[in-house]
Amino acid sequence: MAMASTASAEWSFTSGPNPNAFTQTGNMTLELQCKRIRFAPAGYEDSQEIMAKRGLSIRFLKNGTTEVGAFQVGAENAAVQIVDNYPVEVSFDSQEDYGFVLDQLAANASVNLSMIDQDISYGIFDLKGSSAAIRSLRSACNSGASQGAFYEAPEGIVYCGGGAKKRVIKPEILENPDGEWDARVTVDGDAIRAMTAYSYFGNSEPPAGFVVALLGEDRSEFLIFSEGAANWLEFGDYRYDQCN
């Protein structure tokens, strides 16, 4: 097997409306969310290759070389797409399948993300500290702090503000995505499709309170924040505070 070097950074957990457990190195990131995995490999060509094959092999190692289990991601059990122009996102059809993957990540020493039909590795991550991070993730997800929880039902949060021109902005996460478009943003009554970007800042530390970025099909960008009792959205050079 063509093996990559193991990424040895410890795992971390971030709470909030969209909790995640993650580990990152200088050029790779593996992020676990409530219902999906995001993997940013070392090169964009790896993301393109994973997308072309519509699959990924997740191999669990009890040490640096001994494989003790695997999960083959494919069209029959998950949706695979490139998000934020770079990371590969795996959304599992079955929560049981994702639960198995989380169990194995928490129990083993390392994980090898590799090509679906060949012994070629995209990256190996050390799982030191993953058990505690995944335990925190599961607790947060089970308590209802899952993706999209910052939107109130049924109307959702509405944001108001702006500069000389005042706007009313209403973002929504869609239960039934239209392909890569898994969100919608309505600005002064006009709706556009958008995609979510939970790792919008890449390997950089996100600003305090950052929840998600919504990237509109017209290239607009809406950054949503929640900290304490404050909920706000940043669009262009202006801040829009919750107004409902």
C-alpha positions in Angstrom: 0.0 0.0 0.0 1.2 3.5 -0.8 1.2 5.1 2.6 1.2 8.7 3.6 2.8 9.9 6.8 0.6 10.0 9.9 -0.8 13.3 11.0 0.0 13.5 14.7 -1.9 16.5 16.0 -4.3 15.8 18.8 -8.1 16.1 18.5 -10.2 19.0 19.6 -13.9 19.6 20.1 -15.8 22.8 19.4 -19.3 23.3 21.0 -22.0 25.7 19.9 -24.9 25.5 17.5 -22.9 23.3 15.1 -20.5 21.2 17.3 -17.6 19.4 15.6 -14.6 17.3 16.6 -11.5 17.8 14.4 -7.8 17.4 14.0 -5.6 19.4 11.6 -2.0 19.6 10.5 -0.3 22.1 8.2 -2.0 20.8 5.1 -4.8 18.4 6.1 -7.9 18.5 8.2 -10.4 15.9 9.3 -13.6 17.2 10.8 -16.5 15.3 12.3 -20.0 16.9 12.5 -23.3 15.6 13.8 -24.2 13.9 10.5 -21.2 14.1 8.2 -17.4 14.1 7.8 -15.3 16.7 6.1 -11.8 15.8 4.9 -9.4 18.4 3.4 -6.6 16.4 1.8 -3.1 17.8 1.1 -3.9 18.7 -2.5 -7.0 19.7 -4.4 -6.3 17.0 -7.0 -7.0 14.5 -4.2 -10.4 16.0 -3.7 -11.1 15.9 -7.4 -10.1 12.2 -7.5 -12.3 11.3 -4.6 -15.2 13.0 -6.3 -14.5 11.3 -9.6 -14.7 7.9 -7.9 -17.6 9.0 -5.7 -16.1 7.1 -2.9 -13.6 6.8 -0.1 -12.1 4.0 2.0 -12.0 4.6 5.7 -9.5 2.1 7.2 -9.1 1.8 11.0 -5.6 0.9 12.3 -4.8 -0.3 15.8 -1.3 0.9 15.3 0.6 2.4 12.4 0.2 -0.7 10.1 -2.4 -3.2 11.4 -5.8 -2.7 9.9 -8.7 -3.9 12.1 -11.7 -2.7 10.2 -12.9 -0.5 7.3 -15.9 1.3 5.9 -16.3 1.8 2.2 -18.0 5.1 1.4 -19.9 4.9 -1.9 -23.1 6.0 -3.7 -25.1 3.2 -2.1 -24.5 4.5 1.5 -23.5 8.2 1.4 -23.4 11.4 -0.6 -20.0 12.7 -1.5 -19.3 16.3 -2.6 -16.7 19.0 -2.7 -17.6 21.9 -0.4 -16.0 25.3 0.1 -14.1 24.7 -3.2 -11.8 22.2 -1.5 -12.8 19.8 1.3 -14.6 16.6 0.6 -17.8 16.1 2.5 -19.3 12.7 3.2 -23.0 12.7 4.3 -24.1 9.3 5.5 -27.5 7.9 4.5 -27.7 5.9 7.7 -27.0 7.1 11.2 -26.1 3.6 12.1 -23.3 3.6 9.5 -22.0 6.9 10.8 -22.2 5.6 14.4 -20.0 2.6 13.4 -17.4 5.0 11.9 -17.4 7.1 15.0 -17.1 4.0 17.2 -14.0 2.9 15.3 -12.5 6.4 15.2 -12.8 6.6 19.0 -11.4 3.1 19.6 -8.4 2.8 17.4 -4.9 4.4 17.1 -5.1 5.9 13.6 -7.3 6.1 10.5 -6.2 5.8 6.9 -8.4 7.6 4.3 -7.6 6.0 1.0 -8.7 5.4 -2.6 -11.8 3.3 -2.9 -10.5 0.7 -5.3 -6.7 0.9 -4.8 -4.2 0.8 -2.0 -3.3 4.5 -2.3 -3.6 6.6 0.8 -4.7 10.2 0.8 -3.8 10.7 4.5 -3.4 9.0 7.8 -4.6 10.7 11.0 -3.5 9.9 14.5 -6.5 9.3 16.7 -5.0 10.3 20.0 -7.6 12.3 21.9 -10.4 11.3 19.4 -12.3 9.3 22.0 -12.9 12.3 24.3 -13.6 14.6 21.4 -16.2 12.2 19.8 -17.8 11.6 23.2 -18.3 15.4 23.5 -19.6 15.6 19.9 -22.2 12.9 20.5 -23.4 14.5 23.7 -23.8 17.8 21.9 -25.6 16.3 18.9 -27.9 14.2 21.1 -28.8 17.2 23.2 -30.2 18.9 20.1 -27.2 21.2 19.3 -27.1 19.8 15.7 -26.5 21.5 12.4 -29.2 24.0 11.7 -30.3 24.2 15.3 -29.7 27.9 15.4 -32.6 28.4 13.1 -35.9 28.7 14.9 -39.0 26.8 13.7 -41.1 27.5 11.8 -40.2 31.0 10.7 -36.5 30.9 11.4 -34.2 33.7 12.5 -34.5 37.0 10.6 -31.6 39.5 10.6 -32.0 43.3 10.1 -29.5 46.1 9.6 -27.0 47.4 7.0 -25.7 50.8 6.0 -27.4 53.5 4.0 -29.6 50.7 2.6 -31.4 48.7 5.2 -32.0 45.0 4.5 -34.0 42.1 6.0 -32.2 38.8 5.6 -33.6 35.3 6.3 -31.4 32.3 6.0 -32.6 28.7 6.0 -31.1 25.2 6.0 -33.1 23.0 3.6 -34.3 19.6 4.7 -34.2 18.5 1.1 -31.1 20.0 -0.6 -31.1 20.8 -4.3 -27.8 19.0 -5.1 -25.0 21.0 -3.6 -27.4 23.8 -2.7 -28.5 22.9 0.9 -29.6 26.4 2.0 -31.6 29.3 0.9 -31.2 33.0 1.8 -34.0 35.5 1.3 -32.9 39.2 1.1 -35.7 41.7 1.1 -38.1 39.1 -0.3 -35.7 37.8 -3.1 -34.5 34.2 -2.5 -31.2 32.7 -3.7 -29.8 29.2 -3.4 -26.8 28.8 -1.2 -24.5 26.1 0.1 -23.3 25.8 3.7 -19.6 26.2 4.6 -18.8 25.1 8.2 -15.1 25.2 7.6 -15.1 28.6 5.8 -11.9 29.8 7.4 -10.0 26.6 6.6 -7.1 25.9 9.0 -7.3 29.4 10.4 -9.0 30.0 13.8 -12.6 31.2 13.1 -13.8 34.4 14.8 -15.6 34.0 18.1 -19.2 32.8 17.7 -18.8 31.7 14.1 -21.5 29.1 13.1 -21.6 28.8 9.4 -21.1 30.6 6.1 -23.8 30.5 3.4 -22.3 30.9 -0.1 -24.9 32.1 -2.5 -25.1 31.0 -6.1 -24.6 34.7 -7.1 -21.2 34.6 -5.2 -22.7 36.4 -2.2 -21.4 35.4 1.2 -23.3 35.4 4.5 -21.5 34.7 7.7 -23.7 33.7 10.7 -22.6 34.1 14.3 -24.1 33.1 17.7 -22.5 33.9 21.0 -24.4 34.0 24.3 -27.7 35.7 23.7 -26.5 37.5 20.6 -27.2 36.2 17.0 -26.0 38.2 14.1 -25.1 37.9 10.4 -22.3 39.6 8.4 -22.9 40.4 4.8 -20.5 42.6 2.9 -19.2 45.3 5.2 -22.2 45.3 7.5 -23.5 43.5 10.5 -27.2 42.4 10.7 -28.6 41.6 14.1 -31.5 39.2 14.9 -34.7 41.2 14.7 -37.5 38.6 15.5 
